[in-house]
Amino acid sequence: MKRSTCLKKHKRTWPPTLLLLVLSTVWLLTLSACLKMEAKRPEITLIIKSTTSNFYENMINGVKAAANEYNLDYRVEGPANEEDYRMQNELILAAVKRKTSAILLSAVSYEYSVDAVEQAVAARIPVLILDSDVDSDGPALRIGTDNEAAGRQAAAYLYERARGGAPLVVGVINFSIQTENGQARERGVRGFFQDKKDVTIYPTVTVDSLPASAEAGAKRLLSEHPDINALVTFNEWTTLGVGQAVADLDRTDTLSLIGFDSNPSSVDLLERGLMTALIVQNPFSMGYLGVERARAVLAGARYPKREMIYTETTVVTRELLADLAVQKLVFPIDEP
Amino acid sequence: MRVGRKKRDVGVRLPLFGYLSVVVCLLMILSIGAGSLAYSSFYQYNLLNSTKINSQQVIQQAKEMLDIQSRNMAAAMQMVRTLVETDGLGDISASNRSLNQALLMRQDILGVMIYSEAGKLLTYGSHGLLLTPDEMSRSTDRYRPFTYAGEKMEQIYISPPHVQRLFQSYYPWVISLVSRVKLPGSEAEIFLVMDFDFTEISRYINRIGVGEAGYCFVVNERNELVFHPHQQLLHAGLKEENLHPVAHLENGFLQQDDTIYTVVALDSVNWRVVGKSRTGDLIDRNLSQLYITLSYVFIVSAILMVFVFALFRHHVSRPARDLIAAMQAFERENEDFSYRSRSRILELDRLSASFAGLVDRVKRLVQEVREEEISLRKTELKALQTQINPHFLYNTLDSILWMCEQDRQREAIPMIEALAALFRISISKGRDLITIADEKRHVENYLKIQSIRYDGAFHYAFEVDPVCLPYLCNKITLQPLVENALYHGIEGMIDEGEIIIRIEDGGDLIRMSVEDNGIGMSAERVAEILSDQATESVGIGVSNVNSRIKIFFGDEYGLSIKSLEGEGTCVMVTFPKITEYEDRR
């Protein structure tokens, strides 16, 4: 039986060697690609409700502080008018298109911005809600004021202050039905007063989120119900408007006025004794935490569905303004 | 005995390929592991180092900036002090105006106030702003620092940053410098307060980035926060700034886990600037990136390795295995085996070539041995044939019979004895070699018989050196030669023939010869006999002797014939002296 071992043809060694070369090149390229990965800095886009608001100025300061600390880039965008949800949606989609790393959103409309938000989430861009919410499961996290609690806080202060005096007759001036915040705050107020027997509370007057509109609305309310000895209103613009109305009507001494937020004009009213108290939110913290958590989400953190982080609200009176801590809250340092 | 694979006790043996794979993989893992360990610790070290250096630089700059600011503020303060000390207060409007002037000195002076020792606002300078109507705002109760304003008159106290609420609708962040001033011409002391704009300073501090992820803040001598870029967060309780680490640190570094604190004290005031930098995130990020990169590298390297191994297998492992398999096949059956292999590896190639050569040589040797064996068997067979020569037996028995019939039994006895002896030695218990003495006896017996039969046809003689007798020789060496001499030499003669048998000592060999004076042989006949091609039974005997000697002792010994036609023949054999041998069978 003859056994032969075949002579290996030289040609057959070429393919493995060639493949080796090809793979080595691939390997080198992968390596260099990995090394290049570091270079990109994340960019966080903050989309707010209005570019002229003091509340949002503080939020922007918070975002700046966090961006500075964590070495991130940030962009701030928003419509000029707080009611313009269409513009906001456009801004969201533009941010998605330019492949921003994360979006921090303070939504004008609870309902009409859902689609834009979900498009962003589908494009693997995390969306975090600051202050004003949307009705969607898409956002990774929500940071804001516990609005019902804030409402209750306002009502409680009024109630305490009126203790031992005349029974409360309360008027409520709220802004756009669209925004959940205002509605929640009102629910808080009404909820607190619901079981209080000696409190009368009139139906809400709804105005636009503009000082002029609020002023007109307040004046109308007070003329309709002159027995009102307490007024509550729920945001920066309406506070300004209502405050102005009360000052104009010279009702300062007979009326307790609780407003929201720390617009310098409102604070001035407080300092001048034309406002009883302000419920001050903490937008700086919202902005800072927004960036901090966005960073965590980008690194892989996951929060439960519709998870909420509450930033507290403070009741600020003129007396309290002497407190350094309150000053830091109410008088933020301006940034150019 | 089959030479199989013996198991050695010296540890486990791995195939070449497996061994290489394990070694290379281990090497790869070790080097990647060691490399990444080295890299990450090196990176961490570098990062901490560079963060330290960077923090130092940044904090140093902050300190210098703040020192300059506070020196400027103190200088401005000093100027106003001098003004008050020399000019006094005078009337309110005058002092108001002069203080207003003072305000114009610098843009960042937002108010100059003079309070009585009891805390009442006496006069002030402003940029045309109206004073707030709130009495409370005007009082100095809120200026707790007054209690710290120092005993010495020279001392200037710097308040923590706060909001100035003195004027209507104007609430800037300021730092107040407070100093006691003695009015000229009296023992009365007043408090001089200057408010300086803090916004610029706070923006500056806010913007300071320390290291890759950090910020800086300011603490006072009681380790309380004077200023912090995230103060709103701190007061909301959403963040904490643990000040313990820097409590006792005046100037220098502190590293706690992955956080680095850099502290520097201001010259002008008892405050310290603290830079805080966290490297943890960065290290984590870098490490995870390192792991990702390593994974990629590892995976691709692994794939590369597979191909390298395939290549190795192709060039080394397979040729080696082929060689081994061929050797094993050869062990089993070396009949029609041939092997040729080329390998790119030098050593394997040489091994294969040597093995192929070995195979060829072995095959040749095996062939030779086989041929020799065959030859020997053939020759022995022929010898056997020669021994049992029927003609000789018939004729001898015939002679014996004739003698017995002639009533000459006595004469028959020696013939019978000789015949018996002849055959006894012939058989010789099957041995190949017998003593020369026995061989001589054998041929003597033969000659006895033949001389009785061919009475008077010839005579014979022995010339034997007795020294040779104990040595050994092939059996049936002389008898065929004598037989040949008789039938081819003497038989044709008319006269009486002569046969001389000689056994001589030739040093290392023995020489035996049978000489007759017969008719001789032609050269062709001689050649025929020597070439082992003779076909006649007697001719076979002579050439057979030659063959057997050559087979037994080697080609250099054997038979030679000298013959002259008509004169006679001499047949000579030579073989070496041996005294014992092993039966190869």
Interface residues (C-beta under 8 A of the other chain):
Chain A: M1 K2 R3 S4 T5 L7 K8 R12 T13 P16 T17 L19 L20 L23 S24 V26 W27 T30 L31 C34 L35 M37 E38 N58 G62 K64 A65 N68 E69 Y70 N71 P264 V267 D268 E271 R272 G273 N282 F284 S285 Y288 L289 A299 T311 E312 R318 L321 A322 L324 A325 Q327 K328 L329 V330 F331 P332 I333 D334 E335 P336
Chain B: T132 P133 D134 M136 S137 R142 P160 H162 V163 R165 Q168 S169 Y171 W173 F198 T199 S202 R203 N206 R207 G209 E212 A213 G214 Y215 P229 H230 Q231 Q232 L233 H235 A236 G237 L238 D281 R285 Q289 I292 T293 Y296 V297 V300 S301 I303 L304 F307 V308 A310 L311 H314 H315 R318 P319 D322 A326 A329 E333 E335 D336 F337 S338 Y339 R340 S341 R342 R344
